[in-house]
Amino acid sequence: MDRSRLIGRAAIALAVGILLAVLAIYFQRGFIPGDAFTYLAAGERLNAGHHLYALSPGDRPVGLEPPFWTVPLLSPPPIAVLWRPLAALPSELGVYLWWGLQIAAIATAFLLIAARRPLVAAAGLLVLVIPFAYEIGVGNLNGFVLLGLVLTWRATALGHERAAGALSAALTAFKVTPALLGWWLLTQRRWLALRWYAVAGLAILAVSVVGAGLDAHLGYLGIVRDTASVGQRHLSLAGMAKFVGLAPEIANLLPSLALALGVIGIALLRRHPDRAFVVAVVTLIFGSPTVNINWFVLLFACLAPLAWPWQGLAAEPGTERAPEHQRRTNTVPSASEAASRQPG
């Protein structure tokens, strides 16, 4: 084994070991993936025919924390629709099935990058070890979002337009702020990916409306408005600005300002897809008013362009890049190459 590979493996082992140590401390509070139970409660309300964004008699209790949130769910309706079959499983089995899949998604995102850039992946894990520990512990959707972001970059860089568009649409449907990926694809002129973004988005919306009802989707628009005005969490730009004494009426505007600046930055960096992607990831975090510490695990996706560099990998806009073995098979050698292959 060469020295660089040995160093890479040692760095990965060190980073994972530190994460496990932090998790051991975190889980002293108990093995309770709190966010997964919030999703479970949402699925149960839909299965019972109750309001998605209000508690009815007999519903599973959900902790509210005014003014940060006064409704039992801050996510858009598709997550509750996804949880309807999980909520129907006995003995809260759906919670632990989701939790296991969420941990697997986080591990997959890490290992995909670690396989190509072990030192970079180890450094990223060490810097973000606290957000990683919290994300694993609470069973939040962000574990799947992290994997989706990594796969979206990989698919786009390798020219897999359909996968890139469908993944971006799914992330948007379940978390909203990844809509910035759609804008990123537009500025990159990835027309085939955008068509799949639209098709997949409409399909998910149709299933969500059938599963949760139109009223729930219209009601969610009000939740977005209320959260943006009074529901900012402490780690959002608005929450941090208020903590240092900035006037609330100004602080409340900061997430929207971050979104606007991110949209502009993605457009200005359209000739640098990797940098534009990083801006999109950072903006989808700081453009939200409901940032918690586990949200910062998404910053790990900023390492994806280092694992799969754009130059020489991306297909022409609107096309799919052929698999590498097909490109080798279909390549016609030049005259000089042909001559060099002749015997003697």
Salt bridges, closest charged atoms under 4 A:
GLU44 OE2 - ARG60 NH2 2.86
ASP59 OD1 - HIS50 ND1 2.57
GLU65 OE2 - ARG233 NH1 3.38
GLU92 OE2 - ARG60 NH1 2.98
GLU161 OE2 - ARG190 NH2 3.11
ASP226 OD1 - ARG225 NH2 3.55
GLU320 OE2 - ARG162 NH1 2.66
GLU324 OE2 - ARG328 NH1 3.40
